[in-house]
Amino acid sequence: MTENTGVRLGAAPGSRGRTTIADVVVEKIAGMAARDVLGVYALGSRTARSMGSMRERMPGGGSGKSATRGISVEVGELQAAIDLEIVVDYGVSITDVAGAVRENVISAVERMAGRDVVEVNITVSDVKLPDEEDEGEERQRIQ
């Protein structure tokens, strides 16, 4: 201790408390990182996206859940495990896209949340065909 300030010398700032990161934070980081990969059309299954878009149109239904749709995580004090469900664009190499998603998600979560990512499991639930309508186009036509 110093005489004037009462501050312990030599104690690292990181050892003076605990930081807890909520699962939803890691879900959002993983979701943004996955969406940044070329060839990823959307996250979540077609059914989940349809239900989510209906929910978001209802008053009070826009809970921000679309940012984490198709993502589940387990976050501990030091590690994280992530499950993603994605839809890819037709014509891309699914294995290449999945590998790029995995790398991007691991990098983002480890950098931003400081958790060692032990696994990223990816399920490709659909392929977006060129002649299929986008959700936004379908939503505009329905309104």
N, C-alpha and C positions, 0 to 999 in steps of 0.2 A: 504494500500500500504506500502511496505517496502521502506525505503529511498534509498537504493542502487540499487535494481534490477528493480523496477517498476512493480513487480508481485503482483497481488491481493492475499492476504492471505484469505484462507477459501473458495475460489471458486473451486468447483470440476472441474477436467479437462474435464469431459463430458459435462459441461455446457458452454464451451468456443468454441462452434461451432456446426455444424450439420453434421450428417452422413447420406448419402442417399445410399440406396442399390437398385440397378437396378433389375427389374423383372427377367432378365436372370440369375442373381446370385442365386436367390431363386429357379428358375427352375432347375439349375444345381445341387444345394444341394439336392433338393427333388428327382431328377432323380437318383443321386448316392445312396441316402438312400433307395429308392425303389428297385433298382437293387441288393442291398446287401441282400435282403430278400430271403431265400430259398423258391423256388416254383415260383418265378417270372422269366418267360422265357425272356420277353422283354417288352419294353414300346411302346405304340402306336399301332394302328391297323395294320393288315397285309398289307393293302393298303398303309398306310402311311410309313411303313417300306420298302416296295418294291419301292415306289417312292423315298424315301430318299436314298436307296442304289444305284439307277440309277443316282440320282443327284450327289452323292459323287464320282461316276466314271467319271463324266464329268470334263474337265479341269476347275478349279476355282469353282467347285461345292461343294467342301468339306468345308462347312461353319461352321462345328461344330454343326449343327442343330440336329444331331443324339443324342447328349447329352441331348437335351431338347424335343425330339419327344415324343408326348403323354402327355405333361405337359403344363398346363396353370396356371398362378398365378395372384393374385391381391395383391400387396404389398403396405401397407400404412406406415406411420411413426412408428406405434406401432404394427400393426397386419398384418397377411397374411392369404389368403384363397387359397387353392390349389386344382386343379382338375387333376387327373391322369387317364390315360387309360393304362391298363396292359394286358399282355397275360400271363397266368399261365401254368405251366406244368400239363399234364394229371396225375390224381391220387392224387393230393393234395387237401386239404380242402380249397375251395375258400374263405370261410368266415374266416378261420384261417390266410390264406395268406394276405387277405385284412386287417385284424386287425393288423397283424405284420407290414405291409407296413405303415399303418396309424401311428402306434406308432413310427416307425423308422423315418419317415418323420417329424413328429411333433418334436421329440427329436432333430434331426439334424438341422432343421430350427431355432428352438428356441435357441439352443446352439450356432450355428454359425452366424446367422443373427440377433439374439436378438429381433425377432418379435414374438408376441403371435400368435400362429396358431389357428384361430377360427374354421376352418373346413378343412378336407381333404376328398374330394369326389372321390371315386374310381369307374371306369367303367371297368369291365372285358370284353374285346372285343373278346377274342379268347382263345382257349386251344391248347397248343402245344402237338400234339399226338406223341407217340414214333416213329411211322413209317414215320412221315413227315420229309423232308429234312430241315436241318438248312439253314439259309440264306447264310452263308459262303460256305457251300458245293454247293449250287445252283449257287452261284457266280463263284466258281472255275470251275464248269462244263460248264458254259456259255462262259467263256473266252477262 
